[in-house]
Amino acid sequence: MTQSLIGAQKQELDTPILCIDLDVMETNIDKMATFMKERGKQWRPHQKCHKTPAIALKQIKAGAIGVTCAKISDAEVMAGAGIEDILVANMIVGERKVQRVASLCRWANPMICCDHYAQVEPIAAACRSAGVNCRLMIEVNIGLDRVGINPGRDTLELAQAIDKLEGVYLGGIMGYEGHLLDIPDQDEKRQKINEAMGVLVDSHEKIIASGIECPVVSAGGTGSYQITSDCPGITELQAGGGIFADPLYQTQCMLKNLDCSLSVWVTVVSRPAKERAILDAGRKTHFPDFHMPLVKGIEGAEVTAVSAEHCTLELTGAAQDLQIGDRIEIIPGYADFTTVLHEAFYGFRGDRLETVWPILGRGKFQ
């Protein structure tokens, strides 16, 4: 029944709810799209921050070429909304999942990450059986030491193995510089990102020199894309979280020129002391571990503790005038892990509710 609330003022709505300032988010989307275009890069934003086709379609309308997803189930949600160009930036393993990849190739154009032949061959076999072809993207370890094949010879040999198989073909290579996002010295950060991208591009050049087509070189998360986008040889960026521009990205990753668009609408439920207020939104509502939430528009109010159902504010000055029943906004410290706690986004134009978007990718773990 949430759609019946359209047109309501924010003060009329119960709490807690996850809110988007539509004007700010749309401005962020346009800024990111323009930034990529000015640098001659394609934009394939990761949807993990929103997991919502309606938002992905806004990004595509602004200039994105498609989306990046974490799981095949995420990709199925996006394809169900008519989005075809989908990178699954994860390894797909297991008979049921590779069958889903083959089925997805009938109604979308996915590109599936791999870093070992043992992942590739089952996908190829399933696609041959289904009479489809699937793009593969080799993930190269450029220093994060999570997944990814060794750069250079090992990457080339996997590309050559893919090239010999029917049912699959090489769509590109990618690397994630996630270990470099929060380097405080920006000159050092730029230098190390340039070095990491150089490793990725060198592997790409070796593949091209061997005579294998490899059109895509993908990298660049939200915390690094404003540097990675200047690296030669990179063709596309996966940064997606900038549309919400949460405090983690702005303060720890030094994300510039974007504004916070996500908030949680909450209620003051207790005033146990003059200098303390308690809100009805704890860890089950927002994720505080990487960065504490910020209180929006109230000077002298600071979040100091978060438990399962409550959030504690320390108050100074005029903020001590907060009363039980007052409704305020807090800005989640990290959007990605907050979104998955909610069933829907409430999109506001000013203080008027304009839309309610179900978070259709919520719970898609497989």
Secondary structure, 3 states (H helix, E strand, C coil): CHHHHCCCEHHHCCCCEEEEEHHHHHHHHHHHHHHHHHCCCEECCECCCCCCHHHHHHHHHHCCCCEEECCHHHHHHHHHCCCCEEEEEEECCCHHHHHHHHHHCCCCEEEEEECCHHHHHHHHHHHHHHCCCEEEEEEECCCCCCCCECCCHHHHHHHHHHHHCCCEEEEEEECCCHHHCCCCCHHHHHHHHHHHHHHHHHHHHHHHHCCCCCCEEEECCCCCHHHHCCCCCCCEECCCHHHCCCHHHHHHCCCCCCCCCEEEEEEEEEEEECCEEEECCCCCCCCCCCCCCEECCCCCEEEEEECCCCEEEEECHHHHHCCCCCEEEEECCCCHHHHCCCCEEEEEECCEEEEEEECCCCCCCC
